[in-house]
Amino acid sequence: MPAMSQSSPCLWTRLPQSSRSPCDRYKHACCSYDGNVYVLGGRASSCLRDFWRYSVVCNEWIELNCTGEAAPEELEEHSMVAHEGFLYVFGGMLDSPYTKWRCCLWVFDIAKQKWVHCQGKTSSPQTQMPTNRKGHSAVVVGSAMLVYGGFVDMKGSSQDFWSLDFDTMSWSLLNGSQLGSLGPGPRHSHSAMAYQSCMYLFGGLKGLREQRDFWRWNSTSHMWSSLKNKSGPSRLMGHSAVAYKDSMLLFGGGESQNSPKNCLWRYNVTTQTWGQVATLPGSNPPDKIHHCCTGLGPSYKSNTSSPRSSSGLQPVLLDGKLRPVKNKCLPAPLPFLGSEGAIELETFSPDRCYGSKTLTQSSELDNSVEGLMGKDAQRIGSCMTFENKAFRKQCSCTDEEDGDIAQHLPDQLLVLGGRPCTRHSPISVWQMTLTDS
């Protein structure tokens, strides 16, 4: 029986993608950093080896290099997390007689835009590390990546619980990882998220059976706790979870590969209660399984790692692209919301219609957008109110004035890819915005 919603309704919007986008996929990995979303690999008709960066501000995809000795190969059901200017990718290799002897950790330097050898960041050789696996979870707590479970070839579901120290790049097996009675036990295709010094883990597959148990790992006491879940989600696998304010948002998944759901759940860490989030009338979320979710905006910022790179990383955008500078995103009233507001990110592009005008030429785009935004105009039917101006300018990664675009983004949850897939089509991207403050 579904629980009462503990949140205001949410607004779902599908973001149209251009042909210059990654193909639709599932069992891929994604994460966000400095207002950009990174997507790596996954499966379409076969296992993929591509790497993309998505600028939400420009609604633009750029394919990044994924070749060379330090780059990963084709991966599926792997993990990717961001920490202080680097992306860390783990697991997901296709099984072969040589898999267990190969390194299944890759590191991408965001500032240099290249894959680097992970051994280059440590002063001492690694003495042990986890073997290749799929369907595990990885979260960042403090200056470490915590990796739980996964499906290990020939062994099935694993209950290994590893920690990678980012400072020393050394792995350690956490206490109690072999004691299934004291923790979640063996599982894969589950979800996990980090909040403050804890990791929260839900559901997944234990062998061939779906689960709905809910666990918390405390990195201070190094202990697992089983959390009550009577009013929470049903048995799920292939779902996703992210941290939002003082809550965990859990989306999609299903009880089997062929039964994707579109339920959005919210677990309040403070009150320890579950609630199913309602959707606004006419706002229909997609049925998705083996998708990826990532949050953008201040309420999704993890407090377990630094939001900015120590290398002074700035967002990189193509020259001559329209972009907002120091804009504020304010809630604007919608007719069906009454006095409440919602926020939706809307990107200006040459092939969309604004009011009664279609902007086709770049010069006309400049003049029209400046005219619209210079008057703080509000698009009818949109939820976004812009202040200040947007303009074309050449920019580089060292542009001090525009380096903080990420912190001005409105709160939004992106759902990328997942089954069911559309063959020979751009990746499915959905945006969800909660209307509460």
C-alpha positions in Angstrom: 0.0 0.0 0.0 1.6 3.3 -1.0 2.5 5.7 1.7 1.2 9.3 1.9 3.4 11.8 0.2 5.6 13.8 2.6 6.7 16.2 -0.1 5.0 18.8 -2.4 4.4 17.4 -5.9 7.2 17.2 -8.4 7.4 18.3 -12.1 8.7 15.9 -14.7 10.0 17.2 -18.0 11.7 15.4 -20.9 14.6 17.3 -22.3 14.9 17.0 -26.1 18.3 16.0 -27.3 20.1 16.8 -30.6 21.6 14.2 -32.9 25.0 15.2 -31.4 24.3 13.2 -28.3 25.2 9.8 -26.9 22.9 6.9 -28.0 20.3 5.6 -25.6 21.7 3.0 -23.2 21.3 1.2 -19.9 23.7 -0.2 -17.2 25.9 2.9 -17.7 27.5 5.2 -15.1 27.1 8.9 -14.6 28.0 11.6 -12.0 27.9 15.4 -11.9 30.7 17.9 -11.2 30.7 21.7 -11.4 27.4 21.8 -13.3 28.4 19.2 -15.9 27.2 15.6 -16.1 29.6 12.9 -17.2 28.3 9.6 -18.8 30.5 6.6 -19.4 29.8 3.3 -21.3 26.9 1.0 -20.7 25.0 -1.2 -23.0 22.8 -0.6 -26.1 22.8 -3.4 -28.7 26.3 -4.2 -27.4 28.7 -3.0 -24.7 29.8 0.6 -25.3 33.1 2.4 -25.0 32.3 6.1 -25.1 32.6 9.0 -22.7 30.5 12.2 -22.8 30.1 15.5 -20.9 26.7 17.2 -20.8 26.4 20.9 -20.1 22.9 21.5 -18.6 23.3 25.3 -19.0 23.9 25.0 -22.8 21.9 21.8 -23.3 24.9 20.5 -25.1 26.9 17.2 -25.3 30.6 16.9 -25.9 32.3 13.6 -26.5 35.5 13.2 -24.5 38.5 11.0 -25.2 38.2 7.4 -24.0 41.3 5.9 -25.6 44.9 5.2 -24.5 46.6 3.1 -21.9 45.0 4.8 -18.9 41.4 4.9 -20.3 38.8 2.2 -19.6 37.5 -0.2 -22.2 33.9 -1.3 -22.7 32.2 -1.3 -19.4 28.7 -2.1 -18.0 27.2 -1.9 -14.5 30.3 0.0 -13.4 30.4 2.9 -11.0 31.7 6.5 -11.3 32.1 9.1 -8.5 33.6 12.6 -8.5 36.0 14.0 -5.9 38.1 17.2 -6.0 38.6 17.5 -9.7 38.9 13.8 -10.5 36.4 11.1 -11.7 36.9 7.6 -10.3 35.5 4.7 -12.3 35.5 1.1 -10.9 34.5 -2.3 -12.2 32.2 -3.2 -15.1 34.8 -5.0 -17.3 33.6 -7.8 -19.6 34.6 -11.1 -18.0 37.5 -13.0 -19.5 40.2 -15.4 -18.3 42.4 -12.4 -17.7 39.9 -10.1 -16.0 40.9 -10.8 -12.4 44.5 -10.0 -13.1 43.8 -6.5 -14.6 43.3 -3.2 -12.8 39.6 -2.3 -12.7 40.1 1.3 -11.5 40.4 4.3 -13.8 40.9 7.9 -13.0 40.0 11.0 -15.1 41.6 14.4 -14.5 38.8 16.9 -15.2 41.1 19.9 -15.4 43.5 18.3 -17.9 40.6 16.4 -19.6 42.5 13.2 -19.8 42.7 9.7 -18.2 45.6 9.3 -15.9 47.3 6.2 -14.3 45.9 5.8 -10.8 49.3 4.7 -9.6 50.6 8.2 -10.4 48.7 9.6 -7.4 50.1 7.3 -4.7 53.5 7.2 -3.1 53.3 3.5 -2.2 52.3 0.5 -4.2 48.8 -1.0 -3.6 49.0 -4.1 -1.6 45.4 -5.3 -2.2 42.3 -4.2 -4.1 38.9 -5.6 -5.0 38.6 -7.7 -8.1 36.3 -6.8 -11.1 32.6 -6.8 -10.4 29.3 -5.4 -11.7 26.2 -4.0 -10.2 28.1 -2.8 -7.1 27.5 0.6 -5.4 30.1 3.4 -4.9 29.8 6.6 -2.8 32.1 9.2 -1.5 32.3 9.7 2.3 35.0 12.2 3.4 38.1 11.5 1.4 37.3 7.9 0.6 35.2 5.9 -1.9 33.2 3.2 -0.4 32.4 0.2 -2.7 29.8 -2.4 -1.6 28.9 -5.8 -3.1 28.5 -6.4 -6.7 28.3 -9.5 -8.9 31.6 -11.3 -9.2 32.0 -13.8 -12.1 31.6 -17.4 -11.0 31.1 -16.4 -7.3 27.8 -14.5 -7.8 26.6 -11.8 -5.4 29.4 -10.4 -3.2 29.2 -8.9 0.3 32.7 -7.3 0.1 32.9 -3.8 1.5 36.0 -1.8 0.4 37.3 1.7 1.0 39.6 3.5 -1.4 41.6 6.4 0.3 41.8 9.2 -2.2 44.9 10.7 -0.5 47.0 7.5 -0.7 45.1 5.6 -3.4 45.2 2.5 -1.1 42.4 0.0 -0.7 41.3 -1.5 2.6 38.7 -4.1 3.4 36.3 -2.7 6.0 35.5 -4.5 9.2 32.5 -6.8 9.1 32.4 -7.1 5.3 32.5 -10.9 5.6 29.8 -11.0 8.3 26.6 -11.0 6.4 24.5 -11.3 9.6 25.8 -7.9 10.7 25.1 -6.1 7.5 23.3 -6.2 4.1 25.0 -9.5 3.1 25.7 -10.4 -0.6 23.9 -8.3 -3.2 24.2 -6.5 -6.5 21.9 -4.1 -8.5 21.2 -2.2 -5.3 21.4 1.6 -4.7 23.4 3.6 -2.2 24.0 7.2 -1.3 26.1 9.2 1.2 24.8 11.7 3.7 27.2 13.3 6.2 29.3 10.4 7.6 26.9 7.6 6.7 26.1 5.5 3.6 22.5 4.4 3.0 21.9 1.2 1.0 18.5 -0.1 -0.3 17.3 -3.3 -1.9 19.0 -5.0 -4.9 19.5 -8.7 -5.7 20.7 -11.3 -3.3 21.5 -14.1 -5.7 18.3 -14.2 -7.8 15.9 -12.8 -5.3 15.0 -9.1 -5.1 15.3 -7.3 -1.7 13.6 -4.4 0.0 15.8 -4.1 3.2 17.3 -0.8 4.1 20.7 -0.3 5.8 22.9 2.5 7.2 26.7 2.3 7.5 28.3 4.7 10.0 31.9 5.5 9.0 32.7 6.8 12.5 31.6 3.7 14.5 32.2 1.3 11.5 28.9 -0.4 12.2 25.8 -1.4 10.1 22.3 -0.6 11.3 19.1 -2.1 9.8 16.5 0.7 9.3 12.7 0.2 9.5 11.1 0.1 6.1 7.4 -0.9 6.5 6.0 2.0 4.6 8.9 2.3 2.1 9.4 1.0 -1.5 8.7 -2.6 -2.5 11.3 -5.1 -3.6 13.6 -3.3 -6.2 16.6 -3.9 -8.3 18.2 -1.6 -11.0 17.0 1.5 -9.2 18.9 4.6 -8.3 19.4 6.9 -5.2 20.8 10.4 -4.6 21.1 12.7 -1.6 18.8 15.7 -1.6 18.9 18.1 1.4 18.3 15.9 4.4 16.8 13.1 2.4 17.4 10.3 0.0 15.5 10.3 -3.3 15.0 6.8 -4.7 13.7 6.4 -8.3 12.7 3.6 -10.7 13.9 0.1 -10.8 11.6 -2.9 -10.6 11.0 -6.4 -9.3 12.4 -7.9 -12.5 14.2 -6.8 -15.6 10.9 -6.6 -17.5 8.9 -4.6 -14.9 10.4 -1.1 -14.7 8.6 1.4 -12.4 8.4 5.2 -12.2 7.9 5.7 -8.5 9.8 8.4 -6.8 10.4 7.9 -3.0 11.8 10.2 -0.4 13.4 9.1 2.8 13.8 11.8 5.5 17.0 11.1 7.4 16.0 13.3 10.3 12.5 11.8 10.9 13.4 8.4 9.5 10.2 8.2 7.5 9.4 7.2 3.9 7.0 9.0 1.6 6.1 8.6 -2.1 6.4 11.8 -4.0 3.3 12.8 -6.0 3.6 14.2 -9.5 1.8 17.3 -10.9 -1.2 16.8 -13.2 0.0 16.0 -16.7 3.6 15.4 -15.5 4.3 11.7 -16.2 7.7 10.2 -15.1 9.2 7.5 -17.2 9.3 3.8 -16.4 13.0 3.1 -16.0 15.3 0.4 -14.8 19.2 0.2 -15.0 19.2 4.0 -15.5 21.4 6.7 -13.9 20.3 9.6 -11.7 22.3 12.6 -10.7 21.4 15.8 -8.9 22.4 19.4 -9.8 22.0 22.5 -7.8 22.9 23.6 -4.2 20.4 21.2 -2.5 22.1 18.2 -4.2 25.6 19.2 -3.3 27.2 16.4 -1.3 28.7 17.6 2.0 31.2 14.7 1.9 33.6 16.2 -0.6 34.8 19.6 -1.7 32.5 21.2 -4.3 35.4 22.8 -6.1 38.7 21.4 -7.4 41.9 22.5 -5.7 43.3 23.0 -9.1 40.9 25.9 -9.7 38.8 24.0 -12.3 36.3 26.1 -14.2 33.5 24.8 -16.5 34.7 24.5 -20.1 32.3 25.6 -22.8 32.7 25.9 -26.5 33.6 29.4 -27.9 30.7 31.4 -29.2 28.0 29.5 -27.3 25.2 31.4 -25.6 25.5 31.1 -21.8 24.1 32.8 -18.8 26.5 34.7 -16.5 25.8 35.2 -12.8 22.1 34.6 -13.5 19.7 33.9 -10.7 17.1 31.1 -11.1 13.9 32.2 -9.3 10.7 30.3 -8.9 8.0 31.6 -11.2 4.3 30.9 -10.7 2.5 28.3 -12.7 -1.3 28.4 -13.3 -1.9 24.9 -11.8 0.4 25.5 -8.8 -1.5 28.5 -7.4 0.9 30.5 -5.1 3.5 27.8 -5.1 6.4 27.9 -7.5 8.5 25.4 -9.4 11.8 25.7 -11.1 12.6 24.3 -14.5 15.8 24.9 -16.4 15.1 26.1 -20.0 17.9 26.5 -22.5 17.7 29.0 -25.4 18.6 27.4 -28.7 18.2 28.4 -32.3 15.7 25.7 -33.1 13.1 26.5 -30.5 10.1 28.8 -30.6 10.0 31.6 -28.1 6.6 33.4 -27.9 5.7 34.0 -31.6 9.3 34.1 -32.8 11.5 31.3 -34.0 15.2 32.2 -33.7 17.2 30.9 -36.6 20.3 33.0 -37.2 23.0 33.5 -34.6 22.8 37.3 -34.9 19.1 37.3 -34.5 19.5 34.9 -31.5 21.8 37.4 -29.8 19.4 40.3 -30.3 16.3 38.5 -29.4 17.6 36.8 -26.3 19.1 40.0 -25.1 15.9 41.8 -25.7 13.9 39.1 -23.8 16.2 38.9 -20.8 17.2 42.5 -20.6 13.5 43.2 -19.6 13.5 40.3 -17.2 10.9 38.8 -19.5 9.3 35.5 -18.4 8.4 32.9 -21.0 4.8 32.0 -20.9 4.4 28.3 -19.9 8.0 28.1 -18.6 8.9 27.9 -14.9 12.1 30.0 -15.2 12.6 33.7 -14.5 16.0 35.0 -15.6 17.6 38.1 -14.2 20.5 40.0 -15.9 21.5 39.1 -19.4 22.8 36.2 -21.5 25.2 37.0 -24.2 27.7 35.4 -26.6 31.3 35.7 -25.6 34.5 33.7 -26.0 35.3 32.0 -22.8 38.0 29.7 -21.4 38.5 27.5 -18.4 40.3 30.4 -16.6 37.5 32.9 -16.9 37.1 34.2 -13.4 33.9 36.0 -13.9 31.9 33.0 -15.0 33.5 30.2 -13.0 30.6 29.7 -10.6 27.8 28.9 -12.9 27.2 25.6 -11.2 26.2 27.2 -7.9 23.5 29.2 -9.7 21.8 26.2 -11.2 18.3 25.4 -9.9 17.8 22.2 -8.0 17.0 19.4 -10.4 17.3 15.7 -10.7 18.3 14.2 -14.0 17.4 10.7 -15.1 19.6 9.5 -18.0 19.0 6.4 -20.1 17.8 3.1 -18.8 15.5 0.4 -20.1 13.3 0.5 -22.0 15.7 2.0 -24.6 14.9 3.5 -28.0 17.2 2.1 -30.7 19.2 4.5 -32.8 17.9 7.5 -30.8 19.7 10.0 -28.5 19.9 9.2 -24.9 16.7 9.7 -22.9 17.1 12.6 -20.4 14.4 13.5 -17.9 14.4 16.4 -15.4 12.6 16.3 -12.1 12.0 19.4 -10.0 10.5 19.3 -6.5 8.2 22.2 -5.8 8.9 22.4 -2.1 11.3 25.0 -0.8 
